[in-house]
Amino acid sequence: MSNQDQTPEPRQTDRWLEPGKTNLQVIYILYLASFFIGISGIVGIVLAHLNKGKSAPWIESHYTWAIRTFWLGLLGSVISFVLMFVVIGMLTIFLVAIWVIVRVVIGLQKLGRNEPIDNPQSLLL
């Protein structure tokens, strides 16, 4: 049998790229890592947008939560940066960071228990 007769097996992607629980865990961890490596949050939001709409409804609630966490956190950071010129921005950037961390921890906990996010459209926790 020659090499031409053998068909190559289709390449398997790593599970963390496919929509689902593992992908969301990676996204949440990338968000936390973005406090030290800024670009990792951008990778996380790209993964979230690419995989949204391809999973079970309870997983979709996590994608909505993760996407809103990123964009609202970014908005809060920009506003805080502008407010640093009047000193209050130091406090608000700290509060935004805590808000993002708490939302990520909530997401990871609920994901670990296979629970949906109760209100993924929420601005708060």
C-alpha positions as CSV (number, residue, x, y, z in Angstrom):
1,M,0.0,0.0,0.0
2,S,1.5,3.4,-1.0
3,N,1.3,6.6,0.9
4,Q,-1.1,8.0,-1.7
5,D,-3.7,5.4,-0.9
6,Q,-3.9,6.5,2.7
7,T,-6.0,9.4,3.5
8,P,-4.8,11.7,6.2
9,E,-6.9,12.0,9.3
10,P,-8.6,15.3,9.7
11,R,-6.8,17.6,12.0
12,Q,-8.4,17.8,15.5
13,T,-8.4,21.2,17.1
14,D,-7.8,21.6,20.7
15,R,-10.9,21.5,22.8
16,W,-10.3,24.9,24.2
17,L,-11.0,26.5,20.8
18,E,-14.4,24.8,20.4
19,P,-17.5,26.4,21.9
20,G,-18.3,25.0,25.3
21,K,-17.2,24.8,28.9
22,T,-13.4,24.5,28.3
23,N,-13.5,27.5,25.9
24,L,-15.2,29.6,28.5
25,Q,-12.7,28.6,31.2
26,V,-9.9,29.8,28.9
27,I,-11.8,33.1,28.2
28,Y,-12.3,33.8,31.9
29,I,-8.6,33.0,32.7
30,L,-7.5,35.2,29.8
31,Y,-9.5,38.0,31.3
32,L,-7.8,37.6,34.7
33,A,-4.4,37.4,32.9
34,S,-5.1,40.7,31.2
35,F,-4.3,42.5,34.5
36,F,-0.7,41.4,33.9
37,I,-0.6,40.8,30.1
38,G,-3.0,43.3,28.5
39,I,-3.3,41.6,25.2
40,S,-4.8,38.4,26.7
41,G,-8.1,40.1,27.3
42,I,-8.3,40.9,23.6
43,V,-7.7,37.2,22.7
44,G,-10.5,36.3,25.2
45,I,-13.1,38.6,23.7
46,V,-12.3,37.4,20.2
47,L,-12.8,33.8,21.3
48,A,-16.0,34.8,23.0
49,H,-17.4,36.5,19.9
50,L,-16.3,33.7,17.6
51,N,-18.1,31.0,19.7
52,K,-21.2,32.8,20.8
53,G,-24.4,31.3,19.4
54,K,-22.9,27.8,18.9
55,S,-23.7,26.1,22.3
56,A,-26.5,25.1,24.7
57,P,-28.5,28.0,26.2
58,W,-26.9,27.7,29.6
59,I,-23.4,28.0,28.0
60,E,-24.7,31.0,25.9
61,S,-25.5,32.8,29.1
62,H,-21.8,32.6,30.0
63,Y,-20.8,33.9,26.6
64,T,-23.1,36.9,27.0
65,W,-21.8,37.5,30.5
66,A,-18.1,37.3,29.4
67,I,-18.7,39.6,26.4
68,R,-20.5,42.2,28.6
69,T,-17.8,41.9,31.3
70,F,-15.1,42.7,28.7
71,W,-16.8,45.7,27.0
72,L,-18.2,47.2,30.2
73,G,-14.8,46.8,31.9
74,L,-13.1,48.5,29.0
75,L,-15.7,51.3,29.1
76,G,-15.2,51.7,32.8
77,S,-11.4,51.7,32.4
78,V,-11.5,54.4,29.7
79,I,-13.8,56.6,31.8
80,S,-11.5,56.1,34.8
81,F,-8.5,57.0,32.8
82,V,-10.2,60.3,31.8
83,L,-11.2,60.9,35.4
84,M,-7.6,60.5,36.6
85,F,-7.1,64.1,35.5
86,V,-9.4,65.1,38.4
87,V,-7.9,62.4,40.8
88,I,-11.1,60.4,41.3
89,G,-10.0,58.1,38.4
90,M,-7.6,56.3,40.8
91,L,-10.6,55.1,42.9
92,T,-12.8,54.3,39.9
93,I,-10.1,52.2,38.1
94,F,-9.6,50.2,41.3
95,L,-13.4,49.6,41.5
96,V,-13.6,48.6,37.9
97,A,-10.8,46.1,38.4
98,I,-12.6,44.6,41.4
99,W,-15.9,44.5,39.4
100,V,-14.2,42.6,36.6
101,I,-12.5,40.1,38.9
102,V,-15.7,39.4,40.8
103,R,-17.7,38.8,37.6
104,V,-15.0,36.4,36.3
105,V,-15.0,34.5,39.6
106,I,-18.8,34.3,39.6
107,G,-18.6,33.0,36.0
108,L,-16.0,30.4,36.8
109,Q,-17.9,29.2,39.8
110,K,-21.2,28.8,37.9
111,L,-19.4,27.2,35.0
112,G,-17.8,24.7,37.3
113,R,-21.2,23.8,38.7
114,N,-22.8,23.6,35.2
115,E,-25.2,26.4,36.0
116,P,-26.2,29.3,33.7
117,I,-25.7,32.9,34.6
118,D,-29.0,34.1,36.2
119,N,-29.1,37.5,34.4
120,P,-26.3,37.7,31.8
121,Q,-27.5,41.2,30.7
122,S,-27.0,42.6,34.2
123,L,-24.6,45.5,34.7
124,L,-23.9,44.5,38.3
125,L,-23.2,41.1,39.8
